Amino acid sequence: MTISRVSTYGSYLSMLNGINGTSSSLADLQQQFNTGIKSQDLSAYGTQANQLLALKAQYAQRTGYSNAITAATTQVNAMETALSSMQKIVSNLLSSANIPAGAGTPALSPVTSSSNGNLGLAVDSTKSVFNAAATYTVTSVPSNSGKAGSYDVTVSDGLGGTSTKTLNLSAIPPDDGQQTFQMAGGPGDGASISLNINQLKGPGSASFSVAYPDLAAPKALLQGALTQLSSLLNTKAGDRYIFSGSRYDTAPVGDLGATKQVSQVTLTGGTLGTAGDIYEMSVGDKRFTYTTTGSETSMSDILNGLATQINGLNQQAVANGQAAPLPLTASVIGNQLTLIGDKAGYSFNVSSNVYPTAGYQNSSTPAGDPTLAGYPGYASHTDQDNVYSQYTSQLAVAADPTAVPPVTGQPQIDNLNLNGTSVDVGDVFTVSMGNRNTVTVTSDDANPANNISYDKVSGPTNYTYVMTSADLADMKANGVPTATPPVAAGDAMGYVAYKLAGLVNADPQRSADATVTSNPPASAQITLTGMGSQRFATTSTVQNNSNQNTLTAVTLAPYQTPASFSTAVASPPYVAVYDSQYQSGAENTAAYATSTLNVDDSTSVTYGITSNDPAIQNLIIGIKQMLAAVNTPGNYTTLMSNARSAMVSAQSQIRQLDASTVNAQSILGTAATNHKTAMDDLETQIGTIQNVDPTTVAAQLQAALNQQQGAYTVAGKIASLSLVNFLS
């Protein structure tokens, strides 16, 4: 090898500089190939740099508009879908196939009785008019004001409605007419219940239920509509609730079906009782009591005393700047007290009791001759004859002038004692008498000695006296000075004996005459003297009575009364009762906020519907009105007519909202299209300035790579030369 084959040191350095230049050019080509543009450095574009900047600024502005439009379009589309579903809900509820024009025919359950035969009845469905689905209870108690043998029969529906009539089936003729009970109070008010009472001889109770099968499906449909509507109003698009106004992260509605609690307390009974009776009501965690003074003239006096305490507690707290401890209002109509919560969703417990003053314990005892012999059955002590014989002091003897010596006839004499220091209103005293006859059963005509004879008591008649408030006052003030013997004022048992004797003697079919022998203190004797030699059987009972009034509390089911929900539309800043923030505050301007979006430099669009929009409030009110109709069959036609009118108005308003939403969709869609077209044009102009041809750049990049590879090969060989290699 010759020395001329070796480059000088300067040439070597020049070669290395060439390699570095090739590497820089290669890097530029690689960047152009990867990005598709000439350079990120504006200086590379020379005089076109300013134009490129302007084009990119326009593109960025339109990109911002487009992104905002996309987000708004997502929300508006979701809103339009929800509004379309709401319109379907309204259409379904306005369809007569789903919501009938009438309540249909009520279905009655069989009557069940727990009266030991004292009370027997049937319901005449053809003559009855029912106004509510309910369980009706019929009770009978001895009447405090009716004539002997009368009973106060009360029908209650368990919803606060009651009706009471005084009947007497033992009278001749029986006072069994007017067995139609007109209900008053509660959602069943105005119902007419026709009963056929065929047995009424003591305290008893019976019950039956009324249902409306045709309303079960509409009720389920309406409740389902509220559930579906709740889901629609709580719809989310992205990370926000679309019907929440500006409360983006808060579900806008709570329980759409929430209503105001309505509880009714009914006071039933025959009398006002006496001074000292205590009527108690517990409402929430508060207890209220009213103690009678004896001057009350109606049940309303007692209930108004309780209502005044309840309302007064709240009024005093508000006057002191405090929250009402019981946010509810009490009102009284007749014998019914109604409690209505101030806010939907607020619930409270209600219970009630009556604590009467101690009553008197009167009794009746036989006054017969325990040594009486020969009385049929007396010696056996095994049957009812033993009871009858206790009252008998003289047996009936038929006259027989042919006997030796002649037998003088004598009547049967029975006696009973009434015992007690005083009486209560409603105490019941009963004497029962029936003729005794010997009945012979012929079983062997050939041998009369084998025939059976026994005594039969036929047609016992009950003579019943019930102490009334008027009689009680008369007894205490006057007694019966004209009686024989006279009854002194305050002689309770003498007064009762006089009344009972009068009942017996007024009966033309009686078995004996009654006379009174007073035996004060705290006792009176009634002597019953039979007619001729007629035998009779006597028993007696006393039913002591104190204040038998009852307070019955019941909470009505939602929508059973229009008072349970409001039909007023809330206006800003007040929110609707179903709003999720209603309980924490009735005002919230954010609940009504809508959105405005600039879709370009000269056009804006307002969009967004809140759950408090009047159209949606009216829709929910209409559904609740329909539920009120379904839950109040007696007023179904009127309530449903009003509800349908409200739903038709809501339907029109929902359509207007849907139309405005569709208009917003159109504006947003047009703007999005315009921006897309403009951005496509901008992309073309920008590309003309800064884009490169990928094919050309790829060829240049490959050539540069080849050149660089050759340079590295030469440089590598030169770098490997040594003195040994040179000399060789």
Buried (B, 14 or more C-beta within 10 A) or exposed (E): EEEEEEBEEEEEEEBEEBBEEBEEBBEBBBBBBEEBBBBEEEEEBEEBBEBBEEBBEBBEBBEEBBEBBEBBBEBBBBBBBBBBBBBEBBEBBBEEEBBBEEBBEBEBEEBEBEBEEBBBBBBEBEEBBBBBBBBBBBBBBBBBBBBBBBBBBBBBBBBBBBBBBBBBBBBEEEBBEEBBBBBBBBBBBBBBBBBEBEBBBBBBBBBBBBBBEBBEEBBEBBBEBBEBBBEBBBBBBEEBBBBBBBBBEBBBBBBBBBBBBBBBBBBBBBBBBBEBBBBBBBBBEEEBBBBBEEEBEEBBBBBBBBBBBBBEBBEEBEEEEEEBEBEBBBBBEBBBBBBBBEBBBBEBEBEBEBEBBEBBEBEBBBBBBEEBEEBBBBEEEEEEBBBBBBBBBBBBEEEEEEEEEEEEEBBBBBBBBBBBEBBBBBBBBBBBBBBBEEEEEEEEEEEEEEEEEEBEBEEBBBBBBBBBBEBBEBBBEEBBEEBEEEBBEBBBBBBBBBBBBBBBBEBEEBBBBBBBBBBEEBBBBBBBBBBEBBBBBBBBEBBBBBBBBBBBBBBBBBBBBBBBBBBEBBEEBBBBBBBBBBBEEBEBEBBBBEBEBEBBEEEEBEBBBBBBBBBBBBBBBBBBBBBBBBBBBBBBEEBBEBBBEBBEBBBEBBBEBBEBBEBBBEBBEBBBEBBEEBBEEBEEBBEEBBBBEEEEBEEBBEEBBEBBEEBEEEBEEEEEEEEEEEEE
